[in-house]
Amino acid sequence: MPQKKNNFHLSNREYKSSAFTAYFSNPKRAAELFRALDHAMDIGPEDIHFTTLKGVLFMARKNDLAFTAGAKVLVISEHQSTINLNMPLRDAIYFGRTLERLIPSRDIYRTRRLSIPTPEFYTFYNGVKEQPQEQILKLSDSFLEKAGEPMLELKVKVININLSADHPILRQSRSMYEYSWFIQKIQEYLLEGTSREHALRAAMEDCRRAGILTDFIAEHGSEVMNMLFTEFNLEDALEVRGEERYEDGLEDGKKEGIKEGKACHLIAMVCRKLNKGKTPEAIAEELDEDIAVIRPICEAAGTLGKDYDCSKIYRELLKEKR
């Protein structure tokens, strides 16, 4: 299908809300990644057209990147710590939104068959828990009735990009290897008990010494620091990992209560400003918080009406992140 770049191309600034999306929003790196995933196609940077959606449904815990390459469109996401079993459902919605951007609305009423890029869905896992090199998540696993061949299916390939997993993509894509090396360094410092800020700075210094991500860090150094700091802070604010440890019996109720209290304090401040008619962007600026932290709280509060209950909003956020 002929691509009209101006119809759906988004600038990097519009969508690079995470270090992952910022790094792979470079057409050269995106093309290299595509070739590592699909060896049959010789794709260059000039063939990459980003179709990443801005701020739809998928808040902070899922960092989205989408682009067309030749006759295919890849929808890619990256996780910090855990695999979300709802990825096929989210990607089904995401792909529908992407098609709305790719196809003029009037064209769907034509009687002749429309041609669309072939979709592929990937999630790159780089958390600390053991996971296989690859696994497939299927939309049909979420169906209430599981009988026979489903009339609708969507599969997401989950690729473990931890260096210890030794997935072939780490050898076939130098960009992916360097990104994974960087994230692993951060995790190693955090496991040693180092503060988050020091872990990020030390990992970036290790990259400079090892010749890893040198161009990227030189160009976006402080911005990368801010993005990663926000991502890890959001993870704590929503207490996804804390919730899982609690359910596994590894976190006692007192500690969990303290963590929820800290999150609810931020939620309460956001709700007070919502009551005054403030927008998420204005609230983020006034509280000096990243919009990726504030927007999910505002959206969760909106589903519960004007009688805001911080504990309910907190639970809604946790539920959304599972």
Summary of the structure (lengths in Angstrom):
residues: 322
radius of gyration: 20.5
end to end distance: 36.4
largest distance: 62.8
contacts: 934
relative contact order: 0.10
helix: 56%
strand: 11%
